[in-house]
Amino acid sequence: MAYNSWNQTLITSQVDGSALTNTTTATSILPGAAKFTVPANVFSIGSKLIFRAQGRISTVVTTPGNLTLDLRFGSVVVWNGGASALNVTAQTNATWDLEVNAIVRAIGNSTSANIIGVGKWTTRASLNAPAVGTTTGVGVVLLPDTAPAVGTGFDSTAAQQVDFFATFSVANAANSITCHMAELVSCN
């Protein structure tokens, strides 16, 4: 039997998010107008979301540390990409591209609802770039780099604002990331 489905773009960003620079504090890099609020009771088990974002990243030479990317519903981390090692060769305004596919595994109030997701982060700023030690070559990193895990529970009976955060492990003025474009897609 055929299953009718469609993809619906829920929101896109029209401007750059604020640059995250010289800090180890988890910070939203989405512009305020690109933070979509999912209405209460919209999710069902098996609902799928796709989050895509692109931008630029710069890193300090030798000891850039790691970068963690995550999706949040309000303050709750529902998908965590884990710490990704950055290229030890300084990068300046390297393009990055992220796609996260997430499936709702459970619904309910309080912290009963949860999702599981896997992402792909593509950039030459990754330690996994084919030409590590240079400024050429693009690497693809699966996020998380460990076994995928169900995110922190959230309340699907309440409205949830979707947000995108980045966290550097090393505070340095040369470590900077900006989100230029983002979109949230519902696959029903």
LINRA-V390435 format. One record per helix or strand of 3 or more residues. SS is the DSSP state (hx for helix, st for strand). FROM is the first residue (numbers start at 1). TO is the last residue. If there is no record, write none. Layout:
ss=SS from=FROM to=TO
ss=SS from=FROM to=TO
//
This chain:
ss=st from=7 to=12
ss=hx from=32 to=34
ss=st from=48 to=59
ss=st from=66 to=73
ss=st from=76 to=86
ss=st from=91 to=106
ss=st from=113 to=123
ss=st from=139 to=143
ss=st from=160 to=168
ss=st from=176 to=187
//
